[in-house]
Amino acid sequence: MDSQLIIPKESKADLSSTWNIYKSQWKTFLALTGFLFAAYVIYIIVDVILSIFGFSSLSLTSYTDYENIGTGAYIISAFVRIPVYLIYSVVAALLSVLYMVIPALYFNNKEIITWKVPYKVLLKNLKRYLLAGILYSLSLGLGFVLCILPGIVISFIGPSYVNKIACSEMSIIDAFKSSFQAVFKSPNLWSYLGMQLLAGIIYIIPTVCTCGIGNIVTLPMLSIYSQHLAYNKGIIN
C-alpha cells in the first residue's frame, strides 16, 4: 500500500487526520456496515417466519383445541425466537466491535486495512473476542446497574481494551486491568475524557439529524478518532 496514505499514530488526532484515515478505508467500513445490515435483515426474516408459524397455528385450530394446540405452538415459537435473537445479538456485537478493531490494526500495523482483514482476524481469534466481549459487557452492564456512574467510567476504557485485545497477546483479564489503569492513572486523564466526550457529542448531532443514516460515516470516524486520541494521550503505547 502507498505509505503516503498512512498517518502515523504519533500525529495529532483531529478532524482532518480522522477524515483522511476514513477516506483511505471507507470501503472497509462500508463493507462492515453492509454485513451488519445483512445480519439484521436475516434476523428479521427468520423472526417474522417464526412469528407467523405461531400465529398461524392459533388461527388454524378450532376453539376447543385453541388452548392445547394453538397456544402450545405459539409458546414453542416464542421460545425458538429467543435463541435466534441471542445468536443475532452475538453476531451483531462481534461485527460492531470491528469498527474499533479496524483503526486499531491500522495504527498498529501501519498499513491500510482492506475489507477482508477484520473478518480473518475475528475468525482466527473468535474465542478471544467472544470472551473479551462478555467480560466488557458484563462489567459495563453491572456498572450501569450500580448507579450508572461506574458504567460510564468503564465505557472510557473501550478504545484501549479493544486495542489490547486486537493487537497484543495479553490475556483478557490483564488487558482489562491494564486498560483501566492506563486511562485512570494517566496524567492526561481529564483532557482525554473531555475530548472523548466532545467527540461523542459531535458524533451524536449529525447522526440524529440524519435519522441514523449519517452513522455510516460518523461511527467509523468516531472509532478512528478514539484510537488516535488514545495514542496521542499515552493511553495506548
Secondary structure, 3 states (H helix, E strand, C coil): CCHHHCCCCCCCCCHHHHHHHHHHCHHHHHHHHHHHHHHHHHHHHHHHHHHHHHHHHHHHCCCCCHHHHHHHHHHHHHHHHHHHHHHHHHHHHHHHHHHHHHHHHHHHHCCCCCCCHHHHHHHHCHHHHHHHHHHHHHHHHHHHHCCCHHHHHHHCCHHHHHHHHHHCCCCHHHHHHHHHHHHHCCCCHHHHHHHHHHHHHHHHHHHHHCCCCCHHHHHHHHHHHHHHHHHHCCCCC
